[in-house]
Amino acid sequence: MIQLSSAGKRFGQKMLFEHLDWLITARDRIGLVGANGTGKTTLLKVLGGIETLDYGSITVAKSISAGYLPQDGLTLSGKTIFAECMSVFADLKSMETEMEQITARMPDLDHASAQYDQLADRYQRLDHEFRARDGYAIEAQVGSVLTGLGFRKEDWTRHTEEFSGGWQMRIALAKLLLQKPNLLLLDEPTNHLDLEARNWLEEYLREYPYTFVLISHDRYFLDVTVNKIAEIWNKRIQFYPGNYEKFLAQKTQRLEQLEAAYRNQRERIEQLEVFINRFRYQATKAKQVQSRIKELERMDRIQLPDEERTIHFSFPQPKQSGRIVAEFVEVAKSYGQKEVFRDVNFIIERGDRIALVGVNGAGKSTLIKLLAGEEKLSSGEYKFGHNVQSDYFAQDQYKELSTNARIIEDLGTVSPQSTETELRNLLGCFLFSGEEAFKKIGVLSGGERNRYALLRMLLHPANFLLLDEPTNHLDMRAKDVLLAALSKYTGTVVFVSHDRYFIDKLATRVFEIGEGRVEVYPGNYEDYRWRKEGGAAKLQEVVHAFLPVASGNGHSATPAASAGNRRLNPLKRKQMEERVQELEAEISQLESDIAACQSSLLQFVSSEETQRLTYELGEHKQQLQKTMAEWEALGQALQV
């Protein structure tokens, strides 16, 4: 389809990539990755014919129709959403109009005339092509894509200019997907999508009949959509079969090999230089010296890229709060006639990491604002726990920053114990590298200031963090730093994020918001989806298959029923395997506790103590039975 040969591109004085050879074939599903500034977007534009190469060549097959979606900046106006999307099918609508005109003319013609035969033949050819291109279903296609991307049916008749920038990009994405170019180029397509729209886009791309290349900072999205990774690394491009998770493992191996080759080459260079310096002026060694000089000159020097440095930074931990952090009792919230919540009840406990999910406009941000005290309840009660200190990160948090302060100086006032090197390393993780650390906050864009505000908060965290879209404007490296910090954080977190990987790694509970209600689900987003799709009921059937046939020694017999043929994705399988290990440790501890209770019961102390130990023993046995059932059920499910 497309072939790049010795391709190179500069940005000013900086070489983005060089000596790049790449053949893109039919039905490739490629994730283009690399650190910020390596040229991913530029390369995508080259593939789309929007930018040209400075070096090398690009060969494009005549049949290629490329469609490119930028990160942002597209605006549409003058039509309703539905009409704008239907404009993609202008040629089909023209064919339909011509068919209608032919149909209207034919009754007035002599059926035996040559003109009638010509029109009939024309109609037949048009009808065949129209049907082959599914022309009779274009309205249904438009409706399906708009619904999948989160547009309500009542939005379809609204004009495009009524929508904000993020929704404008959704409209542009809808048009591109409806066009179905045979080379689809997507630059951060999930930036403006909520989780439901992302889930739909994942399924759409799985079934996409042609080639696509996409850039994304969402690991989960890459894992489930692509089958090849192309990484711009060290000004070259490296290819890895498989999804992003497999790429990480292969890249680690490749980096180890590169580092080993680099060490070997350095040793060889030192050997050559020692020999040359030692025997340079000895006539008897002149031939050997010249041979080694030529070897040095011919040597292709291996370089290790700077961006591969690993940054370590420890965030301070907050003071401990009480066990109950926050509680809603019969809470309602309305804005005029618009009801957002009614009769909401839940408890947030210390150490919870709660992800708020729901479609755009369901009330996720409103709930965080209620928890932060930024909005007042319409009715009900909000109980704040003992020694709880909350901190709220809003989507427009940058408005709270001092615009005249320089970034590194301002950060130093927040964390005076940190050295400048530590501060600069941390700023680098959050995409403020080099001289950018000395910029004034006032010259940063909204996204950059939000990113800096998030970093600033993490340097002095409260014990109850309320984070509204903290992963916006972060690349994978910055998300990793944030995820590591929050994973080690001992306080309580309630957050909104549209990054599936981030939620799955961090959340311990999910609050689903919709239709004025808040439904609570244990586990992360993958667990939540599994339960919503009926997986919990299937697992429960497996669990019940064990319980009635438990043997006398406390272990269950082999189940008669299986967990079904549900295919586990790699992330879910890994989580289940980790949970099995946790359960095995819990079983070992429970068995030890039971033995200790039984041993203590052999020695009478008092009736009260005997009663307490008997109750405790019963609790441990009951918990062991539940834990064993879950362990065996997960083991059965993993065998499917």
WOQUILIN-V648839 format. One record per backbone hydrogen bond with DSSP energy under -1.0 kcal/mol. NH is the residue of the N-H (numbers start at 0). CO is the residue of the C=O. E is the energy in kcal/mol with one decimal. If there is no record, write none. Layout:
<<NH/CO/E> <NH/CO/E>>
This chain:
<<1/23/-1.6> <2/58/-2.4> <3/21/-3.1> <4/56/-2.6> <6/19/-2.6> <7/54/-1.8> <8/16/-2.3> <10/13/-3.3> <13/10/-1.8> <15/8/-2.3> <16/8/-1.2> <17/234/-2.9> <19/6/-2.0> <21/3/-2.0> <23/1/-3.0> <27/24/-1.5> <29/211/-2.6> <30/227/-2.7> <31/213/-3.0> <32/229/-2.4> <37/34/-1.6> <42/38/-2.6> <43/39/-2.3> <44/40/-2.1> <45/41/-2.0> <46/42/-2.2> <47/43/-1.6> <48/45/-1.3> <49/44/-2.7> <50/44/-1.1> <53/7/-2.1> <54/7/-1.9> <56/4/-2.1> <58/2/-2.8> <60/0/-2.9> <63/60/-1.7> <66/182/-2.5> <68/184/-2.7> <80/157/-2.1> <81/155/-2.2> <83/79/-2.7> <84/80/-2.3> <85/81/-2.3> <86/82/-1.2> <87/84/-1.4> <88/85/-1.7> <89/86/-1.4> <92/88/-2.7> <93/89/-2.1> <94/90/-2.1> <95/91/-2.5> <96/92/-2.2> <97/93/-2.3> <98/94/-2.4> <99/95/-2.1> <100/96/-2.1> <101/97/-2.5> <102/98/-2.4> <103/99/-1.8> <104/100/-1.7> <105/101/-2.3> <107/104/-1.4> <108/105/-1.7> <112/109/-2.1> <116/112/-1.6> <117/113/-2.4> <118/114/-2.5> <119/115/-2.7> <120/116/-2.4> <121/117/-2.5> <122/118/-2.8> <123/119/-2.2> <124/120/-2.2> <125/121/-2.5> <126/122/-3.0> <127/123/-2.2> <128/124/-2.1> <129/125/-2.8> <130/126/-2.4> <131/127/-2.3> <132/128/-2.0> <133/130/-1.9> <134/129/-3.4> <136/133/-1.7> <140/136/-2.4> <141/137/-2.5> <142/138/-2.4> <143/139/-2.4> <144/140/-2.4> <145/141/-2.6> <146/142/-2.3> <147/143/-2.3> <148/144/-2.0> <149/146/-1.6> <150/145/-2.7> <154/151/-1.6> <157/154/-1.9> <159/78/-2.6> <161/158/-1.8> <162/159/-1.9> <167/163/-2.3> <168/164/-1.9> <169/165/-1.3> <170/166/-2.0> <171/167/-2.2> <172/168/-2.4> <173/169/-2.6> <174/170/-2.3> <175/171/-2.0> <176/172/-2.6> <177/173/-2.0> <178/174/-1.8> <179/175/-1.3> <182/64/-1.5> <183/210/-2.6> <184/66/-3.3> <185/212/-2.3> <186/68/-2.4> <187/214/-2.1> <190/187/-1.4> <192/189/-1.7> <197/193/-2.4> <198/194/-2.7> <199/195/-1.9> <200/196/-2.5> <201/197/-2.7> <202/198/-1.8> <203/199/-2.4> <204/200/-2.7> <205/201/-1.9> <206/202/-1.3> <210/181/-1.3> <211/27/-2.2> <212/183/-2.7> <213/29/-2.5> <214/185/-2.7> <221/217/-2.0> <222/218/-2.8> <223/219/-1.9> <225/221/-2.0> <226/28/-2.6> <227/28/-1.2> <228/239/-2.9> <229/30/-2.8> <230/237/-2.9> <231/32/-2.4> <232/235/-2.9> <235/232/-1.6> <237/230/-2.6> <239/228/-2.5> <241/226/-2.6> <246/242/-2.0> <247/243/-2.2> <248/244/-1.5> <249/245/-2.5> <250/246/-3.1> <251/247/-1.9> <252/248/-1.6> <253/249/-2.5> <254/250/-3.0> <255/251/-2.2> <256/252/-2.2> <257/253/-2.5> <258/254/-2.8> <259/255/-2.2> <260/256/-2.6> <261/257/-2.6> <262/258/-2.4> <263/259/-2.5> <264/260/-2.5> <265/261/-2.5> <266/262/-2.3> <267/263/-2.2> <268/264/-2.8> <269/265/-2.4> <270/266/-2.2> <271/267/-2.5> <272/268/-2.7> <273/269/-2.5> <274/270/-2.2> <275/271/-2.7> <276/272/-2.6> <277/273/-1.9> <278/274/-2.4> <281/278/-1.5> <284/281/-1.4> <285/282/-1.1> <288/284/-2.7> <289/285/-2.4> <290/286/-2.1> <291/287/-2.0> <292/288/-2.3> <293/289/-2.4> <294/290/-1.8> <295/291/-2.2> <296/292/-2.2> <297/293/-2.3> <298/294/-1.0> <307/304/-1.1> <308/305/-1.8> <321/385/-2.7> <324/347/-2.7> <325/347/-1.6> <326/382/-1.9> <327/345/-2.6> <328/380/-2.6> <330/343/-2.4> <331/378/-2.3> <332/340/-1.8> <334/337/-2.9> <337/334/-2.1> <339/332/-2.8> <340/332/-2.0> <341/515/-2.3> <343/330/-2.3> <345/327/-1.4> <347/325/-3.2> <349/322/-3.0> <351/348/-2.2> <353/492/-3.1> <354/508/-2.4> <355/494/-2.6> <356/510/-2.5> <361/358/-2.1> <366/362/-2.3> <367/363/-2.0> <368/364/-2.3> <369/365/-2.2> <370/366/-2.3> <371/367/-2.1> <373/368/-2.2> <374/368/-1.3> <377/331/-2.3> <378/331/-1.6> <380/328/-2.2> <382/326/-2.9> <384/324/-2.9> <387/384/-1.1> <390/463/-2.1> <392/465/-3.5> <396/393/-1.4> <398/395/-1.7> <399/396/-2.1> <400/397/-1.6> <406/438/-2.6> <407/436/-2.3> <409/405/-2.8> <410/406/-2.6> <411/407/-1.7> <412/408/-1.3> <413/409/-1.0> <414/410/-2.0> <417/414/-1.7> <422/418/-2.3> <423/419/-2.8> <424/420/-2.5> <425/421/-2.3> <426/422/-2.6> <427/423/-2.2> <428/424/-1.7> <429/425/-1.3> <430/427/-1.7> <431/426/-3.3> <435/432/-1.9> <436/433/-1.4> <437/434/-1.8> <438/435/-1.5> <440/404/-2.8> <441/402/-2.5> <442/439/-1.5> <443/440/-1.5> <448/444/-2.6> <449/445/-2.2> <450/446/-2.1> <451/447/-2.2> <452/448/-2.6> <453/449/-2.0> <454/450/-1.8> <455/451/-2.5> <456/452/-1.9> <457/453/-1.9> <459/456/-1.5> <463/388/-1.5> <464/491/-2.8> <465/390/-2.7> <466/493/-2.6> <467/392/-2.7> <468/495/-1.7> <471/468/-1.1> <473/470/-1.5> <478/474/-2.6> <479/475/-2.3> <480/476/-1.9> <481/477/-2.5> <482/478/-3.2> <483/479/-2.6> <484/480/-2.2> <485/481/-2.6> <486/482/-2.2> <487/483/-1.5> <491/462/-2.2> <492/351/-2.7> <493/464/-2.6> <494/353/-2.9> <495/466/-2.4> <502/498/-2.3> <503/499/-2.9> <504/500/-2.1> <505/501/-1.5> <506/502/-2.8> <507/352/-3.0> <508/352/-1.6> <509/520/-3.0> <510/354/-2.7> <511/518/-3.2> <512/356/-2.9> <513/516/-1.8> <516/513/-1.9> <518/511/-2.6> <520/509/-2.8> <522/507/-2.5> <527/523/-2.3> <528/524/-2.9> <529/525/-2.2> <530/526/-2.4> <531/527/-2.5> <532/528/-2.0> <533/530/-1.6> <534/529/-3.4> <537/533/-1.6> <538/534/-2.6> <539/535/-2.6> <540/536/-1.8> <541/537/-1.6> <542/538/-2.7> <543/539/-2.8> <544/540/-1.3> <545/542/-1.1> <546/542/-1.9> <547/543/-1.2> <548/545/-1.2> <549/546/-1.3> <550/554/-2.9> <553/550/-1.8> <572/568/-2.6> <573/569/-2.4> <574/570/-2.2> <575/571/-2.6> <576/572/-2.5> <577/573/-2.3> <578/574/-2.3> <579/575/-2.2> <580/576/-1.7> <581/577/-2.1> <582/578/-2.7> <583/579/-2.3> <584/580/-1.8> <585/581/-2.3> <586/582/-2.9> <587/583/-2.1> <588/584/-2.1> <589/585/-2.8> <590/586/-2.6> <591/587/-1.7> <592/588/-2.4> <593/589/-2.7> <594/590/-2.1> <595/591/-2.2> <596/592/-2.4> <597/593/-2.6> <598/594/-2.2> <599/595/-2.3> <600/596/-2.1> <602/599/-1.4> <609/605/-2.5> <610/606/-2.4> <611/607/-2.4> <612/608/-2.9> <613/609/-2.4> <614/610/-2.2> <615/611/-2.6> <616/612/-2.7> <617/613/-2.2> <618/614/-2.2> <619/615/-2.5> <620/616/-2.4> <621/617/-2.4> <622/618/-2.6> <623/619/-2.5> <624/620/-2.3> <625/621/-2.0> <626/622/-2.8> <627/623/-3.0> <628/624/-2.1> <629/625/-2.4> <630/626/-2.7> <631/627/-2.8> <632/628/-2.3> <633/629/-2.6> <634/630/-2.1> <635/631/-2.2> <636/632/-2.5> <637/633/-2.4> <639/636/-1.2>>
